[in-house]
């Protein structure tokens, strides 16, 4: 979502297109992870749900996919950083992807 939001601040069509492509690819990764989680949890028995630590999650969401981090904090649009400063956007993107050490 960050890349797709930042594309609107890009000054030319080439950089807009690159961010659009990256954002689309990242959405594909989300689809893959969601599919894997769904396949691993869709046929769990009640005992497997309890022993696997899924009981609280299952009560709230069933076998639905709810984006949250390992601590259970839900995904939020607050994670999308988009400013009018193109260099800041791209620097943050690289840092978030681990490209800047």
Secondary structure, DSSP 4 states (H G I P E B T S, - for coil): -HHHHHGGG-SSHHHHHHHHHHHHHHHHHHHHHHHHHHHHHTT--HHHHHHTT-HHHHHHHTT----B-TT-PBP-GGG----S-HHHHHHHHHHHTT---
